[in-house]
Amino acid sequence: MEQWYTGRVTRIVDETYNTRRFWIQVPEKDPFDFKPGQFVTLDLPIHEKKNKRWRSYSIASAPDGTATIELVIVLLEGGPGLPIFLMRSGRAAS
């Protein structure tokens, strides 16, 4: 299994009423190497069981040689991750 890293949300943009763009910096992975179409799995604090906390998202940004990736996430009313994605920038994300 791949190692887990802690990222920091550095920027959030509301694109629509239910869609947000998140920029996440992962200093331990500088540069954050990935290929277009790859995804990341986030461990969100939404459940006691690990496999119920994991959510996977496609990386929306192009590889640019930095430690920052961009995610575009649709916020689903009643979705288990909704409270987490309503947060503001500056918070840590695992």
C-alpha positions in Angstrom: 0.0 0.0 0.0 1.2 3.5 -0.8 2.3 5.8 2.1 -0.1 8.4 3.4 0.9 12.1 3.5 -0.6 15.1 5.2 -1.6 18.0 2.9 -2.7 21.5 3.6 -5.6 23.2 1.8 -4.1 26.5 0.5 -6.9 27.8 -1.6 -10.7 27.1 -2.1 -12.8 28.6 -4.9 -16.6 28.2 -5.1 -17.3 27.5 -8.7 -21.0 26.9 -8.4 -23.5 26.4 -5.5 -22.3 22.8 -5.1 -18.9 22.6 -6.7 -15.6 23.7 -5.1 -12.0 23.7 -6.3 -9.4 22.9 -3.6 -5.7 23.4 -3.9 -3.8 21.0 -1.6 -0.1 21.3 -0.9 1.8 18.2 0.2 5.3 19.4 1.3 6.5 15.8 1.8 6.0 15.1 -1.9 7.8 18.0 -3.6 7.4 17.6 -6.4 4.1 15.8 -6.3 4.6 13.5 -9.3 1.6 12.1 -11.1 0.3 11.3 -14.5 -2.8 13.0 -16.0 -5.9 11.0 -15.0 -4.5 9.7 -11.7 -6.4 10.1 -8.5 -5.7 10.6 -4.8 -7.5 9.0 -1.8 -8.2 11.2 1.1 -8.7 9.9 4.7 -11.5 12.1 5.9 -12.5 12.2 9.6 -16.0 11.1 8.9 -16.2 7.5 10.4 -14.4 5.3 12.9 -13.6 2.6 10.3 -10.8 3.5 7.9 -12.4 2.0 4.9 -15.5 4.2 5.5 -13.4 7.3 5.7 -11.5 6.9 2.4 -12.7 9.0 -0.6 -11.0 9.0 -3.9 -10.9 12.1 -6.2 -9.3 12.7 -9.6 -6.6 15.2 -9.7 -7.9 18.2 -11.8 -4.6 20.0 -12.2 -1.8 19.2 -14.7 1.5 18.0 -13.4 3.6 21.2 -12.8 6.6 20.1 -10.8 5.3 21.5 -7.5 3.9 20.0 -4.3 0.4 21.3 -5.0 -2.5 19.5 -6.6 -6.0 20.7 -7.4 -9.2 18.8 -6.8 -12.7 19.8 -8.1 -15.3 18.3 -5.8 -19.1 18.3 -6.2 -20.7 18.8 -2.7 -23.6 16.3 -2.3 -26.3 17.3 0.2 -26.3 14.8 3.0 -23.0 13.3 1.8 -20.7 12.1 4.5 -17.8 14.4 3.5 -19.9 17.5 3.2 -18.9 19.1 6.5 -15.2 18.5 5.7 -15.5 20.2 2.3 -17.3 23.2 3.7 -14.1 24.1 5.5 -12.0 27.1 4.6 -8.3 27.1 3.5 -5.5 26.7 5.9 -6.7 23.4 7.4 -4.8 20.2 7.2 -6.0 17.3 5.1 -4.7 13.8 5.3 
